[in-house]
Structures are given as C-alpha cells and as structure tokens.
C-alpha cells in the first residue's frame, strides 16, 4: 500500500516485530475484516560473540526502533499506538539507577548447556520443575539462564534491581515504565500457569524475589506514552505504547481460527512451534514424559505446544554458502531424489555450531551414513528431516490433546516454503492450510486495534 493512504487515514498503528535473526517495523490500518500492512523498515538482528559469550545488541534494536519512529514523523503519519513483540526467554538486567546493565546474553550462548542437569541435581527435580510450570524443559529457558548466570557470578545479575524480558526492556527504553508482559513471562519456566504468577520456590532457587520483576501485565494493556526524551529525539508526540502479546508466537497464534476448536498450528520460522489453543493447561505424566509446553496466550488462553528446531539449520547453511537465493536452493532441492536418511534436527550439536554444514556431516559420520553431496541434496535432507520431526510431534499432540483437528495451519515465514509444506502434509497425513507469513505482525496489530 502506498504510504500516502496512511497520511489520509486515521487509525494507523505501528507493530515492532523482532525475531531472532531480523526485525521489522510495520504500519497497519484496518480495512473491513482485514488489516492492510506496509513494511516501514527491515534490519538484521545478529548474535554478537564477545569475550567468550553470545549477546544481543539491545541498543542497536532500540536504535532501529528510533529510526522507524523518526520516519513516521518525517512522513507525517499519525499513529494511534505502538506494540512490540520478540522472541522469548532472554532477559535484560536493570540497575538501581535505571540503567541497563550490559547487553543481554543470547539463548544460544553455550553457558546454559550443562546447567539444566546441574540445576536438577542441586535444586529442584526435573519433574517438580515441570509440574510447577508445565513448560517444556529446554536448557535456554530463563530459569536455567538465571541459574547459569548465578553460578558464574554474573555481575549484571548480581546488581540487578529489576529483570526485564526483551519486549519489556524495549518498552522501558521507550516509556520509562517497568512491566512484565504475561505471554513472554510464560516462556521463562518461572511461571505457574494456573495462577499466572511467578512461583516463589523457583525464584528463590536462583536468588530472586517477586520484586525483581515488574507488575504482571496482560496483553492489550496501555503501558504509557513515549517518554519526553523519545518524543524529542523522534519528533513524535505522546503516542501510547501497548503491551501486546509480547512473545512473537503468542501474537502469531492469536490469528489462528479457534472455531471449531482443536485447530492445530505450526508457527514456522527460526523455530518450529506446533500445538493447539486450549482453555486450560494440560499438565500430567504424559505431557511431562513427552516434554510438551503450556505457554500463555491472548484472552486467557493457553498454547499447548512443542518447540523444535525450524529454519535455523537451513538458514545457517545458506549463510555459509554466501546466501544464494532461496529460489536457487529450494528449487534445486525440489529436483533431488528423496533423501536416503533423515537426521534429528533437535540434536544439541545444531544449536549454534561454528559450521552448520560440518555439524550435519558430523552427525552423518557418527551414524555411518553417506553425507549428501550437493547443496540441493543437503537442503532436501534438512526439509525432509524437519517434516519427519513434525510428524513425530503431530502424532504425540493428537494423543495428548484429544479432539485435535486434522487441519494444520502453517503460519510465519516458513509458510512460504512450498517444498517443506508438501513434505509436511505428506508426513503428517493431514490437511495443510497456509496462513499468513506475516502472522506475528498481524497479531500484534490486531491486538492494538481491538483495545
């Protein structure tokens, strides 16, 4: 849509959508039952390696947001509100003077790799943690990140007055207000899914109290206006900033139809998240053994799902190869014969290796299998391996959440990948429905418009 339309219309909103590899700012305007969207800016969000750790550059993200807000002012666009969604689990420490203490560690930092088992040995048991939270046990969950930071004597954590999740930190930088948005907090493995508050025993196990976090804030809450500093820097006025569903998957899943109930979704991006929307958590011996998660959604719902690796392996290989076009790689993969073997895409070696291609070769060598030779064959093998993993999760999901539909709604950037979609439909033996590739931004904007 031409931006002049926005200048002539009221009720325009700004979604800030930050993923684990890139970010976007998007203008949205309601058009009947649809939302017209215009991408305002795009930018990379690289992981920074320094001094033995991997970090996010929170100030670079803030700078990109400021650039977008300045562009809004320059184009004389009137916006009603601003909403921010990001990935989950990672945190920013805030000092007693109101300043951020160091860039946040990335969930891909290997400092957490041994810490989950160490936590179970020295704090609460694996089953106790799961039964308290209903969250899939993954080494990078906030609980284990905090534990790893405590064990390392992390100076930022030791001096933290407040702990902010990434969307909350950016809201703080824009408004000066401290909150704890519910959906992103629900990814932390610190939250009780029934009370929707932090579990005191889990907080105590990592040396924290409830006071270290802001007030629990439901999606759809206006946090406050842009601070006077941000208004001065950008040339905008006191535009309200809303706490939307701060976890990007919560925003994306909010656009999946819930009537009839039991619709299965696959949020396909860097990560793959497959599940259903429920009214209550599903926490029992079976969900514990299958390591399924219960995360907070909009309007009091729960996202019962399994988190697994997504396009990360493919994107890292593509980066190693000099970023050839998707058409070249996927088009070549479509012409290849089916792979002789598939691999476990959730194997720990694929988390953040120096070379993803070498990590795949290492896996194949360990199994005694011949490595796919061409780039196209490697890509084909990656997608077939992902489809195989989706089938495993889909089958378990249907067992654990009775009444699930044979429909599988695929949303997110991965929904554009026709080859992967075809392989998934065949593997899962279900009816694929291709949803919006922009589901996260759509959900972000929809929440703002419905306030």
N, C-alpha and C positions, 0 to 999 in steps of 0.2 A: 504494500500500500504506500502511496506517495505521502510523504510526511506532511504536506500541506493540508491533507484531510484532518490530521490531528490538530493543526492550528485552528481549524474552523469548527472543531467539535469540543464540547466539554466532556468530562468523564473519561479522561485518559489516565492510565495507570502505568507504573514502571515496575517491572519484575527484574530483579537481580538474581541470576541463576548461575551458581558456581559449582562446577564439577571438579573431580579430582585430576583432570588434565587441562581443562579450559573453562572459560567463563563467558557469559553473555549478559548484556542488558537489553531488555525487550520492552517496547511500548505496546500497550494493549488497549483496545476500545471495544465495548460490547456492540455487537451487530446482530440484533434479534437474539436467537439462541446460541449464536456463535461468538467467538472472540477474534477480532482482526488483530494480527500481531505484526510488528515491524522490529527487526533486529537493529538496535541502535549501535552497539559496539560488540566486538568479539576480541578475546585476548587469551593468551596461554596462561596456564597456572602450573608451572613446572615445580617439581620437587627439587629442593636445593640441598646438595651434600656439602657439609662443612664440619670440620673438627670431629669427625667420626660419627656424625648423625645426619639424619634427613629431616629437613624442615619445610614448612610452607612459609611464604613471604606474605604475612598478613598486611604489611604496609603497602606492598605492591597491589594487592587486591583492593585495599581502601583507595589507593591512587586511581585505579581503573574505575571505581565507582564514582569518584570525584570527577574524573574526566567525562563520564557519561552524564552526570548532573550538570556540568558546565555546558555540554552540548544541548541538553534540554533547554537551558536558559538562553543559549545563543540562538536556538531555533524558535524561541518564544512559544514553547509548548507548555500548556497548563496541565499539570498532572495532579491527580487527586490524592495519591498516596504512593508509597514505596514499600515493596516487600522483598525479603532476602531468603533464599533457600540455598543450602550447601550439603556437602556430604556429612556423615555423622561421625561420632566417636572422639574426634580430636578436640583439644581444649587450648585455651589461652589463659595464662595466669595474669591477674591484675593486682598491682601493688597497692599499699595503703595510701599512696599519693595519687592514685587514679591513673597511673601509667601502666602500659602493658609491659610485662616482664619477659623479654626475649620472644623471638618468633616461635610459633607452636611447632612441636615435633609432629612429623607425619606418621600416620598409622602404618606406613610401610617401613618405618625405622626398625631395624632388627633388634633393638634393645628389648622389645617385648617377647621375642621368640621363646626364650626359656621360662618366662616369668609366670605364665598361666599355671604350669605344673608346679612351680615353686610356691605360688600362692596357695594352691590346693593342699600342698604338703604342710605349710606353715600357718595358714589362716583358716578359711572355711573349706569344706569339701566341695568337690565338683557338683555333686547332687544338691547340696544345700544352696549353692550359688544359683543353680538353675531353677530350683523350686521357688526361690525367693523372687526371681526376676522373670523367668520364662524366656530369657534371651539366649539365643544361640551362642555357645561358648566358642569365642574366637580370640586369639591371642592379642589382637589390637583393640579389643573393647576398652572403653575408658577405664574401667576398674583395673584392668591389668596394665594399662599405660601408667596410671597413677601409682600402682604398686612398683612398677619398674623404676619410675622416677624417684620414689621414696628410697628404694634400695640403692640407687645411685647417688643419693644425696643431692638431687636436682635443686639448684639454688632458686630457680624461679618458683617452684612449688613450695619450697620451704619458706618463702617470703610472700606467698600469695594471700591477699586479703579476700579475693573472690576468684572463682573458677568460672570461665565462660566458654560455652561451646562456640564453634566458629561463627554461625549466623548471629548469635547473641553478641559476640565480640564486635562484629561489624556494625550491628545496631548500636552498640555502645559508642563506637567511634563516630557514628553519625549523630547521635542524640544525647550522649552522656548518661543514658539510662541503663541500669543493670537489670536484666531479666534472665529467666531460664525457660526457654520455649519447650513445651511439653513433648512434641514429637521427636525433636532431636535429642532431648534428655533421655527418651525411652530407648535409645540405641546404646546407652552407656553401660549397661549391666549394673546399674546402681539403683534402678527404679523398681518399686513394687507396682506391678501392672494393675492391681486391684485398687489400691489407694491412690495411685498415680502420684506418689511422693517418693522421695529417696528413702532407702532402707538404712536405718541407723547403724545396724551391725556392719553392713558393707562399707559405709562411710568411715566408721571407726577403724576398720581393718586397714585403711590406707591413710589414717591420721587426719581425717577431715570431719567436719560437722555440717549440719544443715545450713549454718550461717555462711559457709563458704560459697553458697550458690544464691543466685537471685530468686525472686518470687516465681513460683511455677506459673507459667503464662500460657493460656490456651491459644491455639491458632485463631486468628480473627480479631485479636486484641490490638488496639492502637497503643503503641508504646509511648510515643511523644513526637514532637516536631523536630525537624532538623535543628541542630544546635546553632547558636548565633555565629560561631566560628565557621561552620559548614555553609551557612547562608551567605556569609561574607565571601568565602572562597569561591562559591559556585555562582553567585548572583541570583539564587533562588530565594523564595520566602519560606515561611514556616510550614513546609509540607509535612504532613504526618507520616511517620514510619510505622508500618504494621508488622506485628509478628504473625506471618503466615505460617503454614506448615513448614517449619524451618528445615526439616530433613527432606532432601530432594525427593526421595522415594515416596514419602508421605504426600508431598504435593502432586507427584505424578499419579499415584494410585487414586487420588481423590477424583480423577476424571473417569475412572472405570465405572461402567454401569453396575448398579447393585440390585437391579430388578430384572429378572429373577435373581435371588440370592445364590451365592456359591460360584460366581464367575471367577475363573482363575486368571491371574495376571502374570505376565513376565515383563518386568522392567529391565530392558536390555541396554546396557551401556558398558562402562568400565567394569562394573559388577553386574551380575545377573541375580535378580530377586524374583522368585516365583512363589505365589501364595494366593490367599483368598482374604477378603474382608469379613470379619466376624464382629459380633456384638460384645463378646466376652473373650478373655484369654483362654487358650487351650494349653493347659499345663498338666502333664501326667507322666507316668513312667515311660510311655511310648514316645511322647514328644521329646523327653529327655534323652532317650536312647538314640533317637533319630536326629537330635540336635536341631530342632526347629525353633523359630523365634516368634515372640509376641511383641510387636512394636506399636506405639501409639499412632493412631490415625486421626482424621478430622471428625468432628461431630461425635466424639466419644467412641469411635470405632477402634478395632484392633486389626493390625495387619499381621496375619498368621502366615509366616513365610520361611523360606530357606534362602540364605545368602550364599552365593557361589561365585566363582570367577566368571567374568564376562569377556568383553572385547579387549581386555588388558593384554593378554598374551599376543593376540593378533597385532594390536597397536604397537607393542614393543618390538615385535619382529619387523613391522613396517618401518619403524624409526631406524632400526639397524640397517635396513636396506636403502636408506636415503629417502624415505617417504614417497615411493612410487604411488600412483593414483590408485584409489580403491577399485576403479573400473578395471585397471590392468590386473591387479592381484586377484580380485574376486572373479573377474571374467575368465582368467586363466584357471582358477580353481574349479569353475563350473565345467570346464572341458576335461578335467582329470578323471581318471577312474576312481571308484571308491577306495578309500584307504584300507590297507591290509590290517592296520591296528589303530586303535584309539587309545588316548592316554588320559590319566586323571588330571583334569585341569585345576583341581583344588590341591594338588601336591604342593607342599611348602616351598619347594625349590623354585616355583614360578612366582613367588610373592614379589621379589624385587631383585632379580639376578643381574650381574653386570652385563651378561649377554643372554637374551631370551632364547635365541636360536641354539646356543650352546647348552642351555638348560634342557631344552627339548631333546637334543642329541644325547645328553647325559642320561635322561630318562629311558630313551630307546636302547642305549647301550646296556643299561642296567637290566633291562628286560630281555636282552639278546635279540632285539628286533632290528631289521634294517631301517635306517633313517630315511624318511622321504627326501628326495634329492633336490628337486627344483623348488623355487619359491611358491609356485602354484600348488605343488603337492603338499608343501608344509601348511599353506593356508587351508587347503581342503581338509587336511588332517585335523587342524585346530577346530574348524567348524563342525566336523563330524564328532569330535571329542566333546565339544560343548553340547551338541544335540543329544549325545549319549548321556551326559550328565543331567540334562534337562529331563530326560525320560525317567531316570532314577528318582529325581526329586518329585516329578509329577505323580509317579506311582505311589510314593510314600505320602504325598499330600492327600491323594484321594482316600487313602486308608485312615489318615489321622483326622481329616475334616470331612466327615460324611456329608453327602449332599452336594459335593462339588460338581460343577458343570463340565461337560465335555468341550466347552468353549475355552480357548486360551487366547486372551487379549495380549498382544505384544505391543508395548509402548517404549518410548525412548529412542535414542539414536540408532540402536541395533535393529529397530523395526524396519529400517530401510534396506537391510541386508537380505535380499530375496533368497539367496542360496541358503543362508542359515535358517531362514524361516521355513523353507521347503524341507530341509533336513530335520528340523524340529517337529514339523507337522507329521512327517513320516515316522519318526522315532516315537513320538508320544501317542500317535494314533488318535488325534483329536482335531477339532475344527479351529483352525487358526483365524483370528480376527485381527487385522492390522490396525492398530490405533495410531495416535498422534506421536510423531517423532519429537514433538515439542511438548509432550505431556507435562513435564515438570513446570515449564513456564506457564502453560495453560492453567495448571492447578494453582500456581502462585497468583496469577491474575484473577482467576475465578474467586479465590478467597477474598481478595481485595474488593472485588465488585459486589460481593454478597454481604458486606458488612452493614 
